[in-house]
Amino acid sequence: MHPLSTLNHVVGIGVDLDLSENAAEDVINYDRRTKSPEKIVRIDSNFQTSTGTDENIVLIMNKSANSHQTGGNYTKLPVSTGETGENVISHPQGGFSRNYFHDFADLITPLYSTSYRFKRDVHFIASDYKSFWVAKFQGLLDKLTMHGIVDIDQEKQVHCYVKLVAGLIFHQELRIRQVPGQSGGPSMETFRQLLRKTFSLERENAIRLKARDGTRPRLMVITRKRTRILTNEDEISILARKLGYEVVLAEATLSSNMSRFAQVVNSCDVLMGIHGAGLTNMVFLPDNAVLIQLVPLGGIDGFAKLDFGNPSGDMKIKYLDYKIGEKESSLSDTYPKDHPVLRDPLSFHRKGWDSLKTVYLDNQNVTIDVHRFKSTLAKALKLLRH
């Protein structure tokens, strides 16, 4: 008989709960309605609960007995009818699962980091299960677990495991913190190796330019059609070709075939685009490639660097940013010169994310100064020579 674990809405930080021990465990309960930890439910060695039971209670029971007396706070244990196994990771799939950046930053990378030690012999239990998300990442998920994913919100059977990992290990956006002095653990380097294997990415290293050899590095420009549009991408393409690039224009959408798009990204040596989810495709670039992030006006330099600048080093990608000037932003046409949108962006930061996003991310397009941008493209070429 395996230890019994009946789970509903578990959240955590990758904490191990060894259910084979006859010791009490503290479990954080996740309420999907509030998207926050709601209660602590404690199940001790004689299964006495300190709270009543409802749909959001997490029950974790050890294998010391099959049942206990009824009445009071004691319960009769149900019989296991579903999957059994040694290890299980419980995690929510809700939140930002329709955003490509958050797909990788909040779900895929943490799932990889958390499950790495189990070498695929681990079960996944998901709350707020999204079938479209699982279908999209099925090929990659198959590399993380040899078992199916249980939709715990709809599950009627009882599943039994020895060890539960409650929640996912999250370090920083698109980063995996390696333990000092320890080798052989998960890292962004090993994660990118897994991506290459999963999506059949042929190139491990970007082009190494040499003087007068006539080789043209490939530059991918991530285009956007709804927000933060680069209005003169044709001019940028002409400039890049004059400097010696082969230019690829591509838009990453929810309907894009991930494997094919990943292969195109991997064929490129430089990836550039305006701050946004499309830059997440940097994970498919070969080592020593260059990422150019166009940072919109609005004082968002900090989280632009957090999202894509900081992770680039862990991926062995060289990073450049180009900060959009006032004259290059459509906001200069929308607002007078003395308006706080132009003069005091931090005042919108203080109003909260919704205010900042509405003004600087949802309603700003960019027309790059070609002469000013030329030096950034030239720097990228120089980085490919080293």
N, C-alpha and C positions, 0 to 999 in steps of 0.2 A: 504493500500500500504506500503510495506516495503521499507526502504532506499535502494538505489541501490549501488551495489559495483561490478564493472567490474575489475577483477584483472588479472595481468600478470606479473610474476616474482617479487614477493615481498620478501624482505629480511629484517630482523630486529633483535631485541634482546628481543622479547616478549613484545613489546610496544602495549598498548591498544589504539585503535582509536574508540571513541564512535561516530558512524555514525548517531545517533539520534539527535545530537546537531547541531544547525545551525551555527556552527563555522568552520573556516578554519582548515584544517588539513595538516600537512607536512608528506609526505610519501617517504620513500627511495625506489627507484626502483632498482631491481636486474636484471642485464644483464647476461643471461646464457652463452653468448659467452666469456665474460671476467671474469665471476665468481666473480664479485665485484659490490658494489653499484655504479650506473652510474649517476643518476640524482635525484634531488628533484622535485617532481611534486606537485603543490599546487592546490587544488580544493576548492574555497571559496563558500560562501553561495549562490552566483548567478552563480556557475559553470563556472567561467571564468578561463581558464588555462593560466599559465605563460609560457608554452612551446607548441610547435606543438605536434601532436599526431603521434606515430608510434607503431610498434608491441611491443616495450618494455616499453611503458608508462603505469603507474598504474593510474587508475581513481577511485576515491572514491567520491561518491555523496550522499548527505543527502536526506531526504524525504520531504523537504519543498515544492517541486513542482514536477510535472510529466514531464514537458518540459519547455524549454526556447526558446526564439526567435533564429532563425537561422541567420547565417551571422556573420562576425567578429570572435570572440573567443567563441561564444555561441553555444551550441549544443542541439539537441533534444534528450531527454532521451529514450532509448529503453525500451520496456515492459519486465518485468520479466517473463521468460519462464521456468526457472529451479527451483532449490531448494530455499526455503526461510527459515529463522530461525533467532534466536536471536544472536547467537554467532558463530564465525568462526575463525579458526586458519589457517593462510597461511604459508607454509614452503616449502623449496626446498628438494627434495629427492636425488639429484645427489651427486657428490663428491665421498665419500668413501663407498657408499652403498653396494659394493661387499666385503667389509672387515668386518668381524664379530665384531671386536672391535669397529669400527666406527659406525656400525649398532646400537650398544647400547649406545656408548658414545656421538655420535653426533645427533642421531635421536630418538631412543626409549626412553632413559632416559629424554632428554629435552621435548619430546612430552608428556610424563607422567607428568612431572613437570608443564608444561604450561597448560595442559588440566584438571588438577586435580580438580580445583575449580568448573568446570562446571558439574561434576558428570555425564559424558557421553553425556550430552545434548549440544554437540558442533559439528560443521561441520569441516572437514579437507579439505583444498584446497592445492594441491601439484603442484609445478612446477618441471620440470625434473622428471616426474612421472616414476617409475620403477615397472612394473606389477609383476615381479618376486619377488621383495622385499615385496610388499604388500601381495602376496600369502604366502610368507614364514612367515610373522609375523601377518597373518590375525587373528589368535586366540587371540593374545595380543591386536591388534588394536581394536578388537570388545569390549574389556574391557575398552577402552578409549573413544570410540564414538559409539553412537547408529545409526549413519548415515554412508553412504558410503563416499569414498574419491574421490573428484573431480580432474580429470587430467586437470588442467586449460590450459595447452598448447594446448590441443586438443578440449577443450570445446567450443561449438558453442552457448550454451544458456546463458542467463543472470541470475545470482544468486544474491539474495538480503538478506542482513543481517543487524542487528542493530549494532553489535560490532565486529570489526576485531582485532585480535591479530596478528600483523605483525612480523613473525619470531618466533623462539623458545627461551625459557629461558634456557641459558646454564651457568652453574656455573663452574665446572671443570670436567675433564674426570671421568665418572662413579660416580659423586657426586651430591648431591642436598643440597644446602645451606638452612638451616632452619632459619627463621626469629627469632632473639633473643626475648624472652618473649612471643612468640606466640606458641600455641600448636594446633594440629589438621591439620596442613598443610602437604604437601608432604615431604617425606624423603626417604632415601635409605632403611630404615626399612619398610616403608609402600609399597615401590616399590617391595621389595623382598617378602612381603606378597602377593602382586598381582601376582607375578610370581608363587608362590606356588599354588595359586588357579587356575591360568590359565593352568599350566602344570601338575596338580594333584601330586604335590611333597609332600610326606608324612612326611618327617622328618623336624622338626623345629630346633632341636638341635643335635649337633654332640655327639658322644659317650663320656661318662665320665669314663675314665679308673680308675680302682681300682686295688690295689696290689693283684696279684695272683688269679685274677678271670678268667683268661684264654681267655678273650675277645680279638679278633684281630681287630684293627681298619682297615678300608679300605683305601688304598692309590691308587689314580688314577694318572697315569703318562700320560700326554698329549704327544703323539708322533707326530713327524713331518717327512714328506717324501721328501720334496723338499729343504727347506732351514733350517739352524740352526738345523741340525739333531743331536739327541743324539745317538752317535754311539755304546755306550755300555749299552743300556737300559736293556739288559738281565742281565748283572752283577749287575746293580742297583736293579733290581727286586729280584735277589738272596739275596743280602745284606738286602733288606727291609724285606723279608720273615724271614730271620734269626733273625731280630730284633723284629719280632712279627706282622708284617703287613700282611694283605691280599692285594695282588697287582692286580690292574686292568689297563691294557694298552688300550688306546683308542685314536683314531685320530678324531678330529672334522673337517669335511669338509663342503663345500657348500651344498653337497647332503645329509648330515646327517639329519635324522629325529629329529627336534629340541626337540619335546616333549619327545621322548624316550631317547635322549642323556641327556636332563636335568634331567630325572629321575635317570639315572645311576650316574650322578654327585652328585645328592642329596643323593644317598645311600652311598657316601664316606665321610670320615672324614678328609682326607688330599688330596689336589690337588697340583701336582707339574708339572713344565714344563719350557722350555726355553722361555724367553721373546717373546711374540707374541700373536696374536689374540686368540689362543686357551685358554689362561688364562682368557679370558672374561667369561668363564663358571663358574668362581668363584661366579657369581650372583646366581647360583642355589645351592650352598653349604648350608648346615644347619648352624645355628648360632654356634659360638665357634669352627668351623672347622679351619683348618690351610691351608694357602696357602704358597707354597715354590716356589719362582721365581728364576730360574737360569739366572743370568745376564751375557750375553756374554761379551767377551773382547772388549774394544773399547771406554771406557769412557762414556757409556750410562746409568750409574747408575741413573742419575738425572731423565731422562724421564721414565726409568723403574719403579722408585718409584712413579712418578707422575701418570703413567697409572694404576698401580696395587697396589703398596704399600700404598699410601695415601688413596685410596678408601676402603681398607680392613677394617679400623677401623669403618667407617660409616656402614659397612655391618655386624658388629659384627663377623668379621673373624680375626683370629690371623695370623700375617705375618712374614715370614722368607725369607731372600734372601741368595743366594749362588753365590758369584762372581767368574766367571770362570777365572782361572789363565792362564798364558801364555802357560804353558806346556799342559794344557787341551784343548787349542784351536787349530784348524787345521791351523790357520794363522801362527803358529810357524813352521809348515812344509812348508808353501808356501813362506814365506819371510825370509831373513837372519836376524840374531839377532839385527843388528843395523839399520834395516829398519824403517822409520817413522811410518809404520802401527803398529809396536810393541812398538816403543820408544816414539812416539808423536801422539797419536790418536787425540788430539785436533786440530792438523793441518788439519785433514780431516773434523772435525766439522766446522772449519772456511770456508772450501770450499763449504759448504752447505749440505742440506739433501740428495741430490742424491748421492753425494760422500760418505758420511757416510753410507748410506743404502747399497750401492753397495759393499763396503768392509766388513763392520762389521755385516750386517744383511743378505745379500743375498749370501755371499760367506764364511761363517764361520760355521763349524760344531764343535761339542763338544764331548770330551771323558773325562768323569768325573773321577777324582782320587777317587776311591772307599774308600780308607782309610780316606781321608780328608773329604769326604761327609758323612761318618758315623755319625759324631757328629751332623750334621744338621738334619738327620732323628731321632736321639736320642732326640734332642731339641723338635721336633714336638711331639714326644710321651709324653714328659714332659708337654708340653702345654695342651695336652688332659687330663692330670690328674688334671688340675686346673680349 
